[in-house]
Amino acid sequence: MIGAFQNAISIPELKRRILFTLGMIFVFRIGSHVPTPGINAAAMNALIQNQAGGVLGFLDLFSGGALSQFSVFALGIMPYISTSIIIQLLTTVVPYLEKLQKEGEQGRKKITQYTRYGTVLLCIIQSLGMTYMLHNVNPTGGQSIVLNWGIGFQITTVLTLTCGTIFIMWLGEQISERGIGNGMSILIFSGIVARVPREMASMWALFQAGSVSLFELIIFISVMVALVALTVVVQQAYRKIPVQYAQRIVGRKVYRGQSTQLPLKVDYSGVIAVIFASSVLVTPTTIAKLFENPNSMNAGQSIIQTLIQYMSPGSTLYTILYAILIVFFCYFYTAITFNPTDVAENMKKYGGFIPGLRPGKSTAEYIDQTLSRITLGGALAVLAIAIIPDFLAKRMSIGWYFGGTTLLIVVGVALDTMKQIESHLLMRHYEGFMKSGKLKGRTASF
């Protein structure tokens, strides 16, 4: 692997892309420590620490610690992700958006433009609500979070947080275009990884204090290592369907019949299903937090506090809804990225068929049935990876919030980035990361 990285640095174009990506991550991390004007950073950090296991701690983990300091990147990339979910859902029911999606590159650019507009609108709503939430929250340690409440503070905060998220969105697009990997995923990845040392130190402190035994620590680490291996298998696994191409004549050339395979991934969604499910579940709790007033004990506030209690990460209701949404988004993302009818028609167009099946409708139905079965297996595997670490951490009283959700994101983004680097190496006749073969050549098959 060390030799592979040396080869990567020796390729000028790949070296520029890697350095550009690292530079954008550096800018992102710097921005995560630039405070928003008018906020008591120490009081805000104390509030996040007190609610580390709740929704604020979960959002802080995704923002890479930006929320605990209420920096200019406090909203993180979540508004963009939420808007993307809404747009993709609307694409399946709004004919105009569905038409744009089928228009190729120009249609996708138009959808991206609508996503950006929606992100700005959502940022304004969330940042404005957040100002009221911080104003109404009880002072932590006798210190108010908002130093000077007023219209000036509200306007400044809304502009700062909205511009911060727009800048993050721009950074992600630049990484996708000029760097390595998916820009948005890379930024989420860097934010999560930045929190790992702190989480490890916290867990070690619990062990030294006697709150966690050595046996529990070993069990937890062993399970996490096993889940990392399972994550790699699920991300790389596919189901091979044999395809036969008949002999055909194109012009003066005769193409002999050949046998090949149609690979169907067990999990097409990758980390998308987990991110989408997390974003959807965090939204109602975040909105409830905006209207929470601990100083009031009326019926409305009682309902809000009950909602926050039952919908916070780690609660039973949250876990059940989380499981349902993961399975739903695994199927949903597979449906919008892979169309069995189009695949069957393309096979028929070029003289391909699955042995024992008629080309066209029968082939499409077979592919759809096969894809539905393996997607269920992939969704259940993703579900197990997402829930088991959180369950163990809660059962063993381990203060560890680098759970299954973040595990899937980190491993998935790392694999995707390694694949892109390896494709550049192999294109220039270098060896990949491992001498035994390419990453995609080592995928598990069923």
VEXDREN-2710 file (C-alpha; in Angstrom, 1 decimal):
% VEXDREN-2710
k/r/px/py/pz
1/MET/0.0/0.0/0.0
2/ILE/2.9/2.4/0.7
3/GLY/4.2/1.7/-2.8
4/ALA/0.7/2.6/-4.2
5/PHE/0.7/5.9/-2.4
6/GLN/4.2/6.6/-3.8
7/ASN/3.0/5.8/-7.3
8/ALA/0.0/8.1/-6.7
9/ILE/2.3/11.0/-5.8
10/SER/4.5/10.3/-8.8
11/ILE/1.5/11.0/-11.2
12/PRO/1.3/14.8/-11.6
13/GLU/-2.5/14.9/-12.3
14/LEU/-3.4/12.5/-9.4
15/LYS/-1.0/14.3/-7.1
16/ARG/-2.7/17.6/-7.9
17/ARG/-6.1/16.1/-7.2
18/ILE/-5.0/14.6/-3.9
19/LEU/-3.4/17.9/-2.7
20/PHE/-6.4/19.9/-3.8
21/THR/-8.7/17.6/-1.8
22/LEU/-6.5/17.9/1.2
23/GLY/-6.4/21.7/0.8
24/MET/-10.2/21.9/0.7
25/ILE/-10.5/19.7/3.8
26/PHE/-8.0/22.0/5.5
27/VAL/-10.1/25.0/4.6
28/PHE/-13.2/23.2/5.9
29/ARG/-11.6/22.3/9.2
30/ILE/-10.4/25.9/9.6
31/GLY/-13.9/27.2/9.0
32/SER/-15.2/24.8/11.7
33/HIS/-13.3/26.8/14.3
34/VAL/-14.3/30.4/13.2
35/PRO/-16.9/31.5/15.7
36/THR/-20.2/33.2/14.8
37/PRO/-20.4/36.8/16.1
38/GLY/-22.5/37.3/19.3
39/ILE/-22.2/33.8/20.7
40/ASN/-20.6/32.7/24.0
41/ALA/-18.6/29.7/22.6
42/ALA/-17.8/28.3/26.1
43/ALA/-21.5/28.2/27.1
44/MET/-22.5/26.7/23.7
45/ASN/-19.8/24.0/24.1
46/ALA/-21.1/23.2/27.6
47/LEU/-24.7/22.9/26.3
48/ILE/-23.5/20.4/23.6
49/GLN/-21.5/18.4/26.2
50/ASN/-24.6/18.1/28.4
51/GLN/-26.7/16.8/25.5
52/ALA/-23.9/14.7/23.9
53/GLY/-26.3/11.7/23.6
54/GLY/-29.1/13.7/22.1
55/VAL/-29.9/15.3/18.8
56/LEU/-27.5/18.2/19.4
57/GLY/-24.6/15.8/20.0
58/PHE/-25.6/13.9/16.9
59/LEU/-25.6/17.0/14.7
60/ASP/-22.3/18.1/16.3
61/LEU/-20.7/14.8/15.3
62/PHE/-21.8/15.3/11.7
63/SER/-20.6/18.9/11.6
64/GLY/-17.1/17.8/12.9
65/GLY/-17.5/19.8/16.1
66/ALA/-18.6/23.0/14.4
67/LEU/-21.9/23.1/16.2
68/SER/-20.4/22.9/19.7
69/GLN/-18.4/26.0/18.9
70/PHE/-21.3/27.5/16.9
71/SER/-18.8/28.3/14.1
72/VAL/-19.7/29.7/10.7
73/PHE/-20.2/26.0/9.6
74/ALA/-22.5/25.2/12.5
75/LEU/-25.3/24.0/10.1
76/GLY/-22.9/21.7/8.3
77/ILE/-23.9/20.0/5.1
78/MET/-27.2/18.7/6.5
79/PRO/-29.4/21.3/4.8
80/TYR/-28.0/20.3/1.4
81/ILE/-28.6/16.7/2.1
82/SER/-32.1/17.3/3.3
83/THR/-32.9/19.3/0.2
84/SER/-31.4/16.6/-2.0
85/ILE/-33.7/14.1/-0.4
86/ILE/-36.8/16.3/-1.0
87/ILE/-35.8/16.9/-4.6
88/GLN/-35.2/13.2/-5.3
89/LEU/-38.5/12.3/-3.8
90/LEU/-40.3/14.9/-5.8
91/THR/-38.6/13.6/-9.0
92/THR/-40.6/10.4/-8.7
93/VAL/-44.0/12.3/-8.4
94/VAL/-43.5/15.6/-10.3
95/PRO/-43.6/15.0/-14.1
96/TYR/-41.5/18.2/-14.8
97/LEU/-38.6/17.0/-12.5
98/GLU/-38.9/13.5/-13.9
99/LYS/-38.5/14.9/-17.4
100/LEU/-35.5/17.0/-16.4
101/GLN/-33.8/13.9/-14.9
102/LYS/-34.2/12.1/-18.3
103/GLU/-32.7/15.0/-20.3
104/GLY/-29.1/14.1/-19.5
105/GLU/-26.5/16.5/-18.4
106/GLN/-28.6/19.7/-18.9
107/GLY/-31.5/18.3/-16.9
108/ARG/-29.2/17.3/-14.0
109/LYS/-27.7/20.8/-14.0
110/LYS/-31.2/22.3/-13.7
111/ILE/-32.1/19.9/-10.8
112/THR/-28.8/20.8/-9.1
113/GLN/-29.7/24.4/-9.4
114/TYR/-33.1/23.8/-7.8
115/THR/-31.3/21.9/-5.0
116/ARG/-29.1/24.9/-4.3
117/TYR/-32.0/27.3/-4.1
118/GLY/-33.8/24.9/-1.8
119/THR/-30.6/24.6/0.4
120/VAL/-30.5/28.4/0.8
121/LEU/-34.2/28.5/1.8
122/LEU/-33.7/25.7/4.3
123/CYS/-30.6/27.3/5.7
124/ILE/-32.5/30.6/6.3
125/ILE/-35.3/28.7/8.1
126/GLN/-33.0/26.6/10.2
127/SER/-30.6/29.4/11.2
128/LEU/-33.4/31.7/12.1
129/GLY/-35.0/29.0/14.3
130/MET/-31.6/28.2/15.8
131/THR/-31.2/31.8/17.0
132/TYR/-34.6/31.6/18.9
133/MET/-33.6/28.2/20.3
134/LEU/-30.3/29.6/21.7
135/HIS/-32.1/32.6/23.1
136/ASN/-34.7/30.5/24.9
137/VAL/-32.4/27.8/26.2
138/ASN/-31.5/27.9/29.9
139/PRO/-28.1/29.5/30.6
140/THR/-25.4/26.9/31.1
141/GLY/-23.2/27.6/34.1
142/GLY/-24.8/30.9/34.7
143/GLN/-23.8/32.2/31.3
144/SER/-26.1/33.1/28.4
145/ILE/-25.3/31.6/25.0
146/VAL/-26.5/34.7/23.2
147/LEU/-24.5/37.8/24.3
148/ASN/-26.7/40.5/22.8
149/TRP/-30.2/39.5/21.6
150/GLY/-31.8/41.6/19.0
151/ILE/-32.6/42.1/15.3
152/GLY/-29.0/42.7/14.6
153/PHE/-27.9/39.4/16.1
154/GLN/-30.7/37.5/14.2
155/ILE/-29.7/39.0/10.8
156/THR/-26.0/38.5/11.4
157/THR/-26.5/34.9/12.5
158/VAL/-28.8/34.0/9.6
159/LEU/-26.4/35.5/7.0
160/THR/-23.4/33.9/8.6
161/LEU/-24.8/30.4/8.9
162/THR/-26.4/30.4/5.5
163/CYS/-23.2/31.7/3.8
164/GLY/-21.3/29.1/5.7
165/THR/-23.4/26.2/4.4
166/ILE/-23.3/27.6/0.9
167/PHE/-19.5/27.8/1.1
168/ILE/-19.4/24.1/2.3
169/MET/-21.6/23.2/-0.6
170/TRP/-19.2/24.9/-3.0
171/LEU/-16.2/23.2/-1.4
172/GLY/-17.9/19.8/-1.9
173/GLU/-18.6/20.6/-5.6
174/GLN/-15.0/21.7/-6.1
175/ILE/-13.7/18.4/-4.6
176/SER/-16.0/16.3/-6.8
177/GLU/-14.9/18.2/-9.9
178/ARG/-11.2/18.8/-9.3
179/GLY/-10.3/16.5/-6.4
180/ILE/-10.7/12.8/-5.5
181/GLY/-14.0/11.3/-4.3
182/ASN/-17.4/12.6/-3.8
183/GLY/-17.0/16.1/-2.3
184/MET/-20.0/16.1/0.1
185/SER/-19.1/12.7/1.4
186/ILE/-15.4/13.6/1.9
187/LEU/-16.4/16.6/4.0
188/ILE/-18.7/14.5/6.2
189/PHE/-15.9/12.0/6.4
190/SER/-13.4/14.6/7.5
191/GLY/-15.8/16.0/10.1
192/ILE/-16.4/12.5/11.7
193/VAL/-12.8/11.5/11.6
194/ALA/-11.8/14.7/13.4
195/ARG/-13.9/13.6/16.3
196/VAL/-12.5/10.1/16.6
197/PRO/-9.5/11.0/18.9
198/ARG/-11.8/12.8/21.3
199/GLU/-14.2/9.9/21.4
200/MET/-11.3/7.4/22.0
201/ALA/-10.0/9.6/24.8
202/SER/-13.4/9.7/26.4
203/MET/-13.8/6.0/26.3
204/TRP/-10.3/5.5/27.7
205/ALA/-11.2/7.9/30.6
206/LEU/-14.2/5.8/31.4
207/PHE/-12.0/2.7/31.5
208/GLN/-9.5/4.3/33.8
209/ALA/-12.3/5.5/36.0
210/GLY/-13.7/2.0/36.3
211/SER/-17.0/2.7/34.6
212/VAL/-16.1/0.2/31.8
213/SER/-14.3/-3.1/32.4
214/LEU/-11.5/-4.5/30.3
215/PHE/-13.7/-7.3/29.2
216/GLU/-16.4/-4.9/28.0
217/LEU/-13.8/-2.8/26.2
218/ILE/-12.3/-5.8/24.4
219/ILE/-15.8/-7.1/23.4
220/PHE/-16.8/-3.6/22.0
221/ILE/-13.5/-3.2/20.0
222/SER/-13.8/-6.8/18.6
223/VAL/-17.4/-6.2/17.5
224/MET/-16.4/-2.9/15.9
225/VAL/-13.6/-4.6/14.0
226/ALA/-15.9/-7.3/12.8
227/LEU/-18.5/-4.7/11.7
228/VAL/-15.8/-2.9/9.7
229/ALA/-15.0/-6.2/7.9
230/LEU/-18.8/-6.7/7.3
231/THR/-19.1/-3.2/6.0
232/VAL/-16.4/-3.7/3.5
233/VAL/-18.0/-7.0/2.3
234/VAL/-21.4/-5.4/1.9
235/GLN/-20.0/-2.4/0.1
236/GLN/-18.1/-4.6/-2.3
237/ALA/-20.5/-7.5/-2.8
238/TYR/-22.5/-8.2/-5.9
239/ARG/-24.6/-10.9/-7.6
240/LYS/-23.5/-12.1/-11.0
241/ILE/-26.2/-13.0/-13.6
242/PRO/-24.9/-14.9/-16.7
243/VAL/-25.6/-13.1/-20.0
244/GLN/-25.1/-14.6/-23.5
245/TYR/-24.6/-12.4/-26.6
246/ALA/-25.4/-14.0/-29.9
247/GLN/-23.3/-13.6/-33.0
248/ARG/-24.1/-10.3/-34.9
249/ILE/-22.9/-8.5/-38.0
250/VAL/-22.3/-4.7/-37.9
251/GLY/-21.3/-3.4/-41.3
252/ARG/-18.6/-5.6/-42.6
253/LYS/-17.5/-6.8/-39.1
254/VAL/-18.7/-10.0/-37.6
255/TYR/-18.9/-10.1/-33.8
256/ARG/-18.8/-13.6/-32.3
257/GLY/-21.1/-14.7/-29.6
258/GLN/-19.7/-14.4/-26.1
259/SER/-20.6/-15.0/-22.5
260/THR/-20.4/-12.3/-19.9
261/GLN/-22.0/-11.4/-16.6
262/LEU/-24.3/-8.7/-15.3
263/PRO/-23.2/-7.6/-11.8
264/LEU/-25.9/-6.5/-9.4
265/LYS/-24.6/-4.8/-6.3
266/VAL/-26.0/-6.0/-3.0
267/ASP/-26.1/-2.5/-1.7
268/TYR/-26.4/0.2/-4.4
269/SER/-27.2/2.9/-1.8
270/GLY/-23.9/2.7/0.0
271/VAL/-23.8/5.4/2.7
272/ILE/-26.7/7.3/1.1
273/ALA/-29.4/5.3/2.8
274/VAL/-27.9/5.9/6.2
275/ILE/-27.3/9.6/5.7
276/PHE/-30.8/10.1/4.3
277/ALA/-32.4/8.1/7.2
278/SER/-30.4/10.1/9.8
279/SER/-31.3/13.4/8.1
280/VAL/-35.1/12.6/8.1
281/LEU/-35.1/11.5/11.7
282/VAL/-33.1/14.5/13.0
283/THR/-35.4/17.0/11.3
284/PRO/-38.5/16.7/13.6
285/THR/-36.4/16.8/16.7
286/THR/-34.5/19.8/15.5
287/ILE/-37.7/21.6/14.8
288/ALA/-39.0/20.7/18.2
289/LYS/-35.8/22.0/19.8
290/LEU/-36.5/25.4/18.1
291/PHE/-39.8/25.7/20.0
292/GLU/-38.6/24.2/23.3
293/ASN/-38.8/26.5/26.3
294/PRO/-37.7/24.8/29.5
295/ASN/-39.0/27.7/31.6
296/SER/-42.6/26.9/30.6
297/MET/-44.5/23.9/31.7
298/ASN/-47.7/24.2/29.6
299/ALA/-49.3/21.4/27.6
300/GLY/-47.6/22.4/24.4
301/GLN/-44.2/22.4/26.0
302/SER/-44.9/19.0/27.5
303/ILE/-45.7/17.6/24.0
304/ILE/-42.5/19.1/22.6
305/GLN/-40.3/17.7/25.4
306/THR/-41.9/14.2/25.0
307/LEU/-41.2/14.3/21.3
308/ILE/-37.6/15.2/21.9
309/GLN/-37.3/12.5/24.5
310/TYR/-38.7/9.7/22.3
311/MET/-37.1/10.9/19.0
312/SER/-33.6/11.4/20.3
313/PRO/-30.8/9.1/19.0
314/GLY/-30.7/5.9/21.1
315/SER/-34.4/5.8/22.1
316/THR/-36.5/2.8/21.2
317/LEU/-38.8/4.7/18.9
318/TYR/-35.9/6.4/17.1
319/THR/-34.2/3.0/16.6
320/ILE/-37.4/1.4/15.1
321/LEU/-38.0/4.3/12.7
322/TYR/-34.3/4.4/11.8
323/ALA/-34.4/0.7/10.9
324/ILE/-37.6/1.2/8.7
325/LEU/-36.1/4.3/7.0
326/ILE/-32.8/2.5/6.2
327/VAL/-34.6/-0.4/4.5
328/PHE/-36.8/2.1/2.6
329/PHE/-34.0/4.3/1.4
330/CYS/-32.0/1.2/0.3
331/TYR/-34.8/0.2/-2.0
332/PHE/-35.6/3.8/-3.0
333/TYR/-32.0/4.7/-4.0
334/THR/-31.7/1.4/-5.9
335/ALA/-34.9/2.1/-7.7
336/ILE/-33.8/5.6/-8.9
337/THR/-30.2/4.5/-9.9
338/PHE/-30.9/1.1/-11.5
339/ASN/-33.7/0.5/-14.0
340/PRO/-34.2/-3.2/-14.9
341/THR/-36.4/-2.3/-17.9
342/ASP/-33.7/-0.1/-19.5
343/VAL/-31.0/-2.8/-18.8
344/ALA/-33.2/-5.5/-20.4
345/GLU/-33.9/-3.3/-23.5
346/ASN/-30.2/-2.5/-23.9
347/MET/-29.4/-6.2/-23.7
348/LYS/-32.0/-7.0/-26.3
349/LYS/-30.8/-4.2/-28.6
350/TYR/-27.3/-5.6/-28.7
351/GLY/-28.4/-9.3/-29.0
352/GLY/-27.9/-10.2/-25.4
353/PHE/-30.1/-12.5/-23.3
354/ILE/-30.1/-14.4/-20.0
355/PRO/-30.1/-18.2/-20.7
356/GLY/-33.6/-19.7/-20.3
357/LEU/-35.4/-16.3/-20.5
358/ARG/-36.9/-14.4/-23.3
359/PRO/-35.4/-11.0/-24.0
360/GLY/-37.4/-7.9/-23.0
361/LYS/-40.1/-8.1/-20.4
362/SER/-39.3/-11.5/-19.0
363/THR/-35.6/-10.5/-18.6
364/ALA/-36.6/-7.2/-16.9
365/GLU/-38.9/-9.1/-14.4
366/TYR/-36.2/-11.6/-13.6
367/ILE/-33.6/-8.8/-13.0
368/ASP/-36.1/-6.9/-10.9
369/GLN/-36.9/-9.9/-8.7
370/THR/-33.3/-10.8/-8.2
371/LEU/-32.4/-7.2/-7.4
372/SER/-35.3/-7.0/-4.8
373/ARG/-34.0/-10.1/-3.0
374/ILE/-30.4/-9.2/-2.8
375/THR/-31.3/-5.6/-1.9
376/LEU/-33.2/-6.9/1.1
377/GLY/-30.1/-8.8/2.2
378/GLY/-28.0/-5.7/1.8
379/ALA/-30.5/-3.5/3.6
380/LEU/-30.6/-5.9/6.6
381/ALA/-26.8/-6.0/6.7
382/VAL/-26.6/-2.2/6.6
383/LEU/-29.2/-2.1/9.4
384/ALA/-27.2/-4.5/11.6
385/ILE/-24.1/-2.4/11.1
386/ALA/-25.9/0.8/11.9
387/ILE/-27.7/-0.4/15.1
388/ILE/-25.3/-2.9/16.8
389/PRO/-22.6/-0.4/17.9
390/ASP/-25.2/2.0/19.3
391/PHE/-26.9/-0.9/21.2
392/LEU/-23.6/-2.1/22.6
393/ALA/-22.5/1.4/23.6
394/LYS/-25.8/2.0/25.4
395/ARG/-25.8/-1.5/27.1
396/MET/-22.2/-1.2/28.3
397/SER/-22.6/2.5/29.2
398/ILE/-19.7/3.4/26.9
399/GLY/-19.7/7.1/25.9
400/TRP/-19.0/6.3/22.3
401/TYR/-20.9/8.1/19.6
402/PHE/-18.8/6.9/16.7
403/GLY/-21.6/4.4/16.1
404/GLY/-22.9/2.3/13.1
405/THR/-24.1/5.3/11.2
406/THR/-20.6/7.0/11.2
407/LEU/-18.9/3.6/10.7
408/LEU/-20.8/3.1/7.4
409/ILE/-20.0/6.6/6.2
410/VAL/-16.3/6.4/7.1
411/VAL/-15.8/2.9/5.5
412/GLY/-18.0/3.7/2.5
413/VAL/-16.3/7.0/1.7
414/ALA/-12.8/5.5/2.2
415/LEU/-13.6/2.6/-0.2
416/ASP/-15.0/4.9/-2.8
417/THR/-12.0/7.2/-2.6
418/MET/-9.6/4.3/-2.8
419/LYS/-11.4/3.0/-5.9
420/GLN/-11.0/6.4/-7.6
421/ILE/-7.3/6.6/-6.8
422/GLU/-6.8/3.0/-7.9
423/SER/-8.6/3.6/-11.2
424/HIS/-6.1/6.4/-11.9
425/LEU/-3.2/4.1/-11.1
426/LEU/-4.4/1.3/-13.2
427/MET/-5.1/3.6/-16.1
428/ARG/-1.5/4.6/-16.1
429/HIS/-0.3/0.9/-15.8
430/TYR/0.6/1.1/-12.1
431/GLU/-0.3/-1.5/-9.5
432/GLY/-3.3/-0.9/-7.4
433/PHE/-3.4/-0.7/-3.6
434/MET/-3.0/-4.4/-3.3
435/LYS/-0.9/-6.7/-5.4
436/SER/-3.6/-9.4/-5.5
437/GLY/-5.8/-7.4/-7.8
438/LYS/-8.1/-4.4/-8.2
439/LEU/-10.6/-3.3/-5.5
440/LYS/-13.5/-4.0/-7.8
441/GLY/-12.0/-7.3/-8.8
442/ARG/-11.9/-8.4/-5.2
443/THR/-15.6/-7.9/-4.5
444/ALA/-17.5/-10.8/-3.0
445/SER/-20.1/-12.5/-5.1
446/PHE/-23.2/-14.5/-4.2
END
